[in-house]
């Protein structure tokens, strides 16, 4: 099962956009964008004009 699919690197290579993320608990897909800020990986999922962002910390 693919959780993330269709992401393409942005022209500046600082993010990946245009993909979809699956919420397996609801069985729904959302448009998403991912990028790195320092030691954090951020993912933003969109539902229409609404969005939510999740942040993961790199483990040393």
C-alpha positions in Angstrom: 0.0 0.0 0.0 1.4 3.4 -1.0 1.0 6.1 1.6 2.6 8.9 -0.5 2.5 8.9 -4.3 3.0 11.3 -7.3 5.3 13.8 -5.6 7.6 15.7 -7.9 10.7 17.8 -6.9 10.1 21.5 -7.2 12.3 23.5 -9.6 14.4 24.8 -6.7 14.7 21.2 -5.3 13.8 22.4 -1.8 10.4 20.6 -1.7 8.3 18.0 -3.4 4.8 18.9 -4.6 1.9 17.7 -6.6 1.4 14.4 -4.9 -1.2 12.7 -2.7 -1.1 11.2 0.8 -3.4 8.4 2.0 -5.1 8.5 5.4 -5.5 4.8 5.9 -7.8 5.1 8.9 -10.4 7.1 6.8 -9.5 5.6 3.4 -9.2 9.1 1.9 -6.5 10.8 -0.2 -5.4 14.4 0.1 -3.1 16.6 -2.0 0.2 17.2 -0.2 3.6 18.9 -0.2 6.7 17.9 1.8 9.9 19.9 2.6 12.9 19.9 5.0 13.6 22.7 7.5 16.8 22.1 9.3 16.4 18.9 11.2 12.6 18.7 10.6 10.6 17.1 7.8 7.3 18.9 7.2 4.3 17.6 5.3 1.2 19.7 4.5 -2.0 18.0 3.4 -4.7 20.0 1.6 -8.5 19.5 1.6 -9.9 22.3 -0.6 -8.8 25.6 0.9 -8.1 24.0 4.3 -4.8 22.4 5.2 -2.9 20.8 8.1 0.8 20.5 8.6 2.7 17.7 10.5 6.3 17.9 11.6 8.8 15.1 12.3 12.1 15.6 14.1 15.3 13.8 12.9 16.6 11.4 15.5 20.3 11.9 16.3 
